[in-house]
Every structure is written in C-alpha cells, then in structure tokens.
Amino acid sequence: MIITKVETFVLHVPITPPITDAINVATHWGLSGVRIFTDEGITGCGYTGTCAHGDDMIVDTIDRYYAPELIGKDPFMVKELWDAMRFGKMHWIGRAGVTHMALAAVDIALWDIMAKTANKPLWQYLGGHKSKGIKAYNTNGGWLNWSKDRLLKDVTEIVEQGFAGVKIKVGKPDPREDYDRVKAVRQAIGDDVIFMIDVNQQWNINTAMTWGKRLEEFNLFWLEEPLNPDDIMGHKKLADALNVPIALGEHVYSKYAFRDYIHNGALEYCQVDVTRVAGVTEWLQVAGLAAAYDVPVCPHVGDMGQIHQHLVAATPGAFMLEYIPWIRHIFEEPATVKNGFYVLPQMPGASTDIIPRYFDEYRVR
Ligand SMILES: [Mg+2]
C-alpha cells in the first residue's frame, strides 16, 4: 500500500453557548486535520483539537513539511514515518505545540488506514480489552461561566442520565467562590457520584496548597491541572501534601515528561491526550509507562472522545473516559454514551470519518 495524496482541512464547529474555563474562552471547537489517500482506495482521517486558534499553523506544518515525507510511502510503516517527521526539518523549531499537534493528526490518520485495511475498529486492531464499554464522566455541565443555578441544574441532569461522574471548572478570581460552587455541587449530586475539579493551571503553589486542602472535605476524585504543567516539582509537593489525587496530562507533550511526573510521584491520574503526544504511536508508549507504575490512565478528550474511546478500550490500565459532545454530530460514527458507558464503535478505523456535508458547512480552510 502506498500513500498517494495528503489533503488538509480546518473545521470550526460552533459551541452553543460559548464556554469558559480559567484560561480559555471557546466559541468554536477547531479540527485541524488531514485526509491521507492510498493507492488501494482506503483513506485515513486524523485531526487534532483546538479552541479554534492556531489551526492554520498546524495544517501549514502538515502541508509544507510532513506531506512530502508521506507521499509514496507505506502507511503501515507508521513508526518509521513518525520518526522521519519528528526528527525531520521541523525538529529545530518544534518539539511540542504546533508541530507536535500536526504530527498527531498525521499519525492518527495512518492508524485509521491500518485499522480500516484490517477491517477492524481501531480498539480491536490494537488488541481489545473492554468489550462491555467504557465508563464515562461528563465535563459539559461544569463550565466556569455557568451561573451557580445553571451549574446545579446541569450536574443534576448529568447524574440522572447515568454518568458515573461529573467534572466542574474552578479557578475563579476569589477561591471562596470556587469553594461555594464545589460545596453546592457535592450536595446536589450526593456522596456516591465521582466528582472532579479542574483548575486549568490557574493557581500558584500557595493557592493550590491552601484551597486543595480546604476542598478535600468534598471527597474529590481528583484535582486537575492545579499548576503550570511544566512545574513537576510543584505538583510533587502538592501530591505529597494533599489527600486528593493529582490529575493532568492535557498539556504534557512527551513520554519523557510523563516519566518524570510519574516516577517522582507528581501525577496520580494520567490524562495523556493523543492530540498532544503526536498521536497513537506515542500515546501507547505513555500508557505502557503508566501501567508499569500502576498509575491509572484517563485521557483528556481533545479529540472529543472519537479516537480516545478506541485507545481506552484497548488499554487495561485505562478505566474511564471524559465525555464532551460538542462535535459528535459531524462524524459518520459519533462517540455515543448510553447509561453512563461509551458504546464501542463497530465500524473499521478510528471513528474519525467526517460526514461530507460538514466539510462544506464548517470549513474555514
Ligand atoms: Mg482539564
């Protein structure tokens, strides 16, 4: 099999109403992606997720630097191709961020091709583990710009729909307001529901130490991204001092950074995101690393769950997956949760195929 054509796209899918966390305002979810065509008629699709900023730089990287490495090559040589792109012309300026997210889109498309060629959903192509589905928790009711009334209404509905857990955003200018919202949510959902909070890097070590301790009384399942993700030692201090486990990974770009987090006991739930670690190829390595330390894997869904459901379903140490439904309507086989569990995809590939009319409707490039 030979790659014959590489075609990029940028779609901006509206988020209604717009949402905020402690650092982002999102009116659209951006898919900067690529379709890779082969001489055997099988086409792979991969993409990465953004807050609809910087997508042009991601697809520029693919068009100008990665596509020439792919034309005429065998997609089944994915790991060799990954090395050629990772250590190619962009190596000097890119070991994370734009270039790495571009590589993720390409790598995912290649794994999509391989699974489609085998006529298997990716989770079975990788070696299946969770035939009964994946436990889901829901983040879509807990945005920072939600009023307290809306917050309580949404988390209550999420629990009624059968989700195992809810996550809400914190990081208000006055942490006492966070405390008040967390307390109200715990009262609303009861003691049995898994409940996480996400700081989106807004706190410093002192705020995190003080308010992390105060919030422990609400039996939180994890405290997510309390600090700058480059600050491994700060997270270790917190992990040592707090009873609530530390979760992060959505801004961690390499297996080496995950190694240092995990080996130092600075990370207790591994949220490795396939769109950040340059695709399935390195995601699997990070999952293997986490397994060797018995650290549970629970990915952040920068892809909104389409690809991650396959990876979790193929990984014994992965036990649950985030759910955010913003872009599910654009896919041929959308990620679907029923009674609190992801229903595993049955179509061959990585569940990345987009319904053609949405290329017209949401395309910005
Ligand atoms: Mg997060």
Residues whose N, C-alpha, C, O or C-beta is under 5 A from the ligand:
A	BS01	MG	D198 E224
